[in-house]
Amino acid sequence: MEQQLKHISKLMSLVLRHKPDAIGLYLNENGWANVQELIQKINDKGTNVNFDIIKTVVDTNDKKRFAFNEDKTKIRASQGHSISVELNLNETEPSEFLYHETVEKFLENIKKEGLQKMSRQHVHLSKDKETAIKVGGRRGIPQILKVKSGEMFKDGFKFYLSENNVWLTDNVPNKYIEFPS
């Protein structure tokens, strides 16, 4: 069952964050999909799901990647989209420091260019080192970058806090990053 839930979670991430057309799913401008349509489209592609399975994936995802609307008729990814969606996030003042995980092979480029959103809508930051390590540990030995978010905010950069407590911003110039030694 755990493997099935992991497979469904990855499929939901793919279609709700990046490629809804992979299963012919419609997302509105805010990234919401009809739950029954999601279930039907996933079933049409050969993976057996029902509402209870989808709800279990939403409720047990350790990163809270997905959210239902109030009556659980719609679902969306909380953040991390590479497609254009309007999440209606409110600008929020961050703490003095936030953290970003990367791996060693990207450090030189980040030292030159800063953190860029690349194919996503935002750069993702964590509230503390432990969360950053947890987020990044899946790709190798984590390199934790300390971001001077309070200073950035004072300098006019905008920050948003997603429903699942991921901090988002458009980019982080290298002068606001403390690199591991």
Secondary structure, DSSP 8 states (H G I E B T S, - for coil): -HHHHHHHHHHHHIIIII-GGGTT----TTS-EEHHHHHHHHHHTT----HHHHHHHHHH-TT--EEE-TTSSEEEESS--SS-------B----S-EEEEEEGGGHHHHHHH-EE-TTSSSEEEBSSHHHHHHHHGGGSSEEEEEE-HHHHHHTT---EE-TTS-EEESEE-GGGEE---
